[in-house]
């Protein structure tokens, strides 16, 4: 979210990047631009002809963070999961017309800007499209930053609990963020804060003490029937304090990256590309076949 996601959004897309194969009708129905030569899906994602296997019956839906997009956020995890035999899908959400970045001739939306409930409704529709296309009863979700928290709104308030098996959050803004104390300065600079929050409603929602966070806190952290994994780094400079990322409740595994790799200095953005973190993700998606996690 915010500063960390801004850094992520600055990553240039490599030439010749793979694009998704989603049908234009299905993606348009989800409120997304149709895939093609100009709109990039991460390698391995959005093959709408993919059918889940007995080994991996739940398709995986990837949810990017604030000021990010599906392509840049999931360049590492999407092809990894595809190579392991998963059906992988990734959406761009919370985009504003005309706000894009570009790399190698590809249109790269800057997403995660709209109010979280609005974006969560978009995720809900996308999940339904994935379930319909694949025939799967449930999906698993992996999200980064806002993308790790937003699905929990979907589970709590939009009926997603019966459609999701596992939610994995990489540095998720589950209880808001102080952004290293910067949000506490907002009352002293109301003009600047209003300008930021007008352009990025999700930034307001994710600030500690927001109306959105009070609504989230009105219900338990988790819903029955869903398994949760939170993967955090002690060097997170965006979702702070980092321990506020943790969830409380049954079927929750709160994981600290440095417990598995004490020497890593991975921070908020890099956690989506850390081999150690991605190994923790694959273990969370398939706990029956989990393997020891070492430093990447």
Secondary structure, DSSP 8 states (H G I E B T S, - for coil): -HHHHHHHHT----TT-------HHHHHHTT----SSSB---TTB--TT----STT-SEEEEE--TTB-HHHHTTTHHHHHHHTT--EEEE--S--TT-EEEETTEEEE-BS-S-HHHHHHHHHHHHHHHHHHH--S-EEEEEETHHHHHHHHHHHHSSGGGTEEEEEEES--TT-B-TTTGGGGGGG-HHHHHHHHHH-HHHHHHBTT-HHHHHHHTS-S--TT-EEEEEE-TT-SSSSSGGGG---STTEEEEEHHHH-TT----TTGGGT-HHHHHHHHHHHTGGG-------
